[in-house]
Amino acid sequence: MMRYGTFLQRVAAYLIDLLVLLPAIVAVEWISGSSTAVAMSLLLPAALLWIGYATYFHARFGQTVGKRVMGIRVVRLDGNVIGWREAWLRSAVDALLYMIQVVASWVALSRIGDDGAYEGLGWQQRDTLLSQHAPAWSSWIDGVYFAWLCVAVVVMLFHRERRSLHDFIAGTVVVQEPGSE
């Protein structure tokens, strides 16, 4: 019988994965502050970092570093290991929304230009400047992403097997590994 991963295990795993990627996130933020051209060149690689991390580790090992630490893994509904197809499907909506955010950020950065207004600003100031130059349609993507996350959490909290929206898309479930509590 499968024991399903709990909400708290999944949240903790996500936070651990953020910690694993934090050095890269900080480095990208720091390097991006040097110019809008550099920031534009790092948009896609930075977005692909999270998607690639989750997809690779799920496809290769059935779990990210965070899930491994928390003693949970992603499997098919029949309990068998997942492959690249399921890993990509689990990340598909996030990838689509991230790519739309990349386009919005690219538009904002191109509107700022390379006249020195961006260089040397702190990350909060850069974020404010980006928001001021973002295309009008970009605010809805933040709302859509927030709604996606909220609905995914609610579905997971109330589903008997603790499946989330991306689990339904991929035909997967998160289970506790034998010997973990």
C-alpha positions as CSV (number, residue, x, y, z in Angstrom):
1,M,0.0,0.0,0.0
2,M,1.3,3.4,-0.9
3,R,1.7,6.1,1.8
4,Y,1.3,9.5,0.3
5,G,3.6,12.4,0.8
6,T,2.1,15.0,3.2
7,F,1.6,18.6,2.5
8,L,4.3,19.6,5.0
9,Q,6.8,17.1,3.5
10,R,6.2,18.6,0.0
11,V,6.5,22.2,1.3
12,A,9.7,21.4,3.2
13,A,11.1,19.7,0.1
14,Y,10.3,22.8,-2.0
15,L,12.1,25.0,0.5
16,I,15.1,22.7,0.5
17,D,15.2,22.8,-3.3
18,L,15.1,26.6,-3.1
19,L,18.1,26.5,-0.7
20,V,20.0,24.2,-3.2
21,L,19.4,26.7,-6.0
22,L,19.9,29.8,-3.8
23,P,23.6,30.3,-4.7
24,A,22.7,30.3,-8.4
25,I,19.8,32.6,-7.9
26,V,21.9,35.1,-5.9
27,A,24.7,34.9,-8.6
28,V,22.2,35.6,-11.4
29,E,20.7,38.5,-9.5
30,W,24.2,40.0,-8.7
31,I,25.4,39.6,-12.3
32,S,22.2,40.8,-13.8
33,G,22.7,44.2,-12.1
34,S,25.7,45.0,-14.3
35,S,23.5,46.0,-17.3
36,T,20.2,45.5,-19.0
37,A,22.0,43.5,-21.8
38,V,23.5,41.1,-19.3
39,A,20.1,40.8,-17.5
40,M,18.4,40.1,-20.8
41,S,21.0,37.4,-21.6
42,L,20.4,35.7,-18.3
43,L,16.6,35.6,-18.4
44,L,16.2,32.4,-20.2
45,P,19.0,30.4,-18.5
46,A,17.7,31.5,-15.1
47,A,14.1,30.4,-15.9
48,L,15.4,27.1,-17.3
49,L,17.4,26.5,-14.2
50,W,14.4,25.8,-12.0
51,I,12.5,23.9,-14.7
52,G,15.6,21.9,-15.7
53,Y,16.4,21.1,-12.1
54,A,13.0,19.8,-11.2
55,T,12.5,18.0,-14.6
56,Y,16.0,16.4,-14.5
57,F,15.9,15.2,-10.9
58,H,12.3,13.9,-11.2
59,A,13.1,12.0,-14.5
60,R,16.4,10.7,-13.4
61,F,15.8,9.8,-9.7
62,G,12.0,10.3,-9.1
63,Q,12.8,13.1,-6.6
64,T,14.6,16.3,-6.2
65,V,17.2,16.9,-3.5
66,G,14.5,18.3,-1.3
67,K,12.2,15.3,-1.8
68,R,15.1,13.0,-1.1
69,V,15.8,14.7,2.2
70,M,12.1,14.6,3.1
71,G,11.8,10.9,2.2
72,I,9.3,11.3,-0.6
73,R,9.4,10.6,-4.3
74,V,7.2,10.9,-7.4
75,V,5.9,7.8,-8.9
76,R,3.3,6.8,-11.5
77,L,-0.2,6.0,-10.2
78,D,0.6,2.3,-10.4
79,G,3.7,2.8,-8.2
80,N,6.3,2.4,-11.0
81,V,9.1,4.9,-11.5
82,I,8.4,8.0,-13.6
83,G,10.3,8.9,-16.8
84,W,11.1,12.0,-18.8
85,R,7.5,12.2,-20.1
86,E,6.0,12.4,-16.6
87,A,8.7,14.8,-15.4
88,W,8.1,17.1,-18.3
89,L,4.3,17.0,-17.9
90,R,4.7,17.8,-14.2
91,S,6.6,20.9,-15.1
92,A,4.7,21.9,-18.2
93,V,2.4,24.6,-16.7
94,D,5.2,26.1,-14.7
95,A,7.4,26.2,-17.7
96,L,4.8,27.9,-19.8
97,L,4.1,30.5,-17.2
98,Y,7.8,31.1,-16.6
99,M,8.4,31.6,-20.3
100,I,5.7,34.2,-20.5
101,Q,7.3,36.0,-17.5
102,V,10.6,35.8,-19.3
103,V,9.1,37.6,-22.4
104,A,7.5,40.2,-20.1
105,S,10.9,40.8,-18.4
106,W,12.7,41.0,-21.7
107,V,10.2,43.6,-22.9
108,A,10.6,45.6,-19.7
109,L,14.4,45.4,-19.9
110,S,14.4,46.5,-23.6
111,R,12.2,49.5,-22.7
112,I,14.7,50.5,-20.0
113,G,17.5,50.4,-22.4
114,D,21.2,50.5,-21.7
115,D,21.5,54.2,-20.7
116,G,22.8,53.5,-17.2
117,A,19.4,53.8,-15.4
118,Y,19.6,50.1,-14.4
119,E,23.2,49.6,-13.5
120,G,24.2,49.8,-9.9
121,L,20.7,49.5,-8.5
122,G,19.8,47.1,-5.7
123,W,17.6,44.2,-6.5
124,Q,14.5,45.9,-5.0
125,Q,15.1,49.0,-7.1
126,R,15.7,47.0,-10.2
127,D,12.4,45.1,-9.5
128,T,10.6,48.4,-9.2
129,L,12.1,49.7,-12.4
130,L,11.2,46.5,-14.2
131,S,7.6,46.7,-12.9
132,Q,7.3,50.3,-14.2
133,H,8.5,49.3,-17.7
134,A,6.6,46.0,-17.9
135,P,4.0,45.5,-20.7
136,A,0.4,46.1,-19.6
137,W,-0.4,42.4,-20.2
138,S,2.3,41.1,-17.8
139,S,0.3,41.8,-14.6
140,W,-2.2,39.1,-15.5
141,I,0.5,36.5,-15.7
142,D,1.4,37.1,-12.1
143,G,-2.3,36.6,-11.2
144,V,-2.6,33.5,-13.3
145,Y,0.5,32.0,-11.7
146,F,-0.7,32.9,-8.2
147,A,-4.1,31.3,-9.0
148,W,-2.4,28.2,-10.4
149,L,-0.4,27.8,-7.1
150,C,-3.5,28.4,-4.9
151,V,-5.7,26.0,-6.7
152,A,-2.8,23.4,-6.8
153,V,-2.4,23.7,-3.0
154,V,-6.2,23.5,-2.4
155,V,-6.5,20.4,-4.6
156,M,-3.6,18.7,-2.9
157,L,-5.0,19.5,0.6
158,F,-8.4,18.0,-0.1
159,H,-7.5,15.1,-2.4
160,R,-7.3,11.7,-0.6
161,E,-3.9,10.9,-2.3
162,R,-2.5,14.4,-1.9
163,R,-2.2,14.8,-5.7
164,S,-1.8,18.3,-7.0
165,L,-2.7,19.7,-10.4
166,H,0.6,18.8,-11.9
167,D,0.2,15.3,-10.6
168,F,-3.1,15.0,-12.4
169,I,-1.5,16.3,-15.6
170,A,1.3,13.8,-15.5
171,G,-0.5,10.8,-14.0
172,T,1.7,10.9,-10.9
173,V,1.5,10.8,-7.1
174,V,4.0,11.7,-4.4
175,V,4.7,8.9,-2.0
176,Q,6.7,8.4,1.2
177,E,9.7,6.1,0.7
178,P,9.7,2.9,2.8
179,G,11.2,3.6,6.2
180,S,10.4,7.3,6.2
181,E,7.8,8.8,8.5
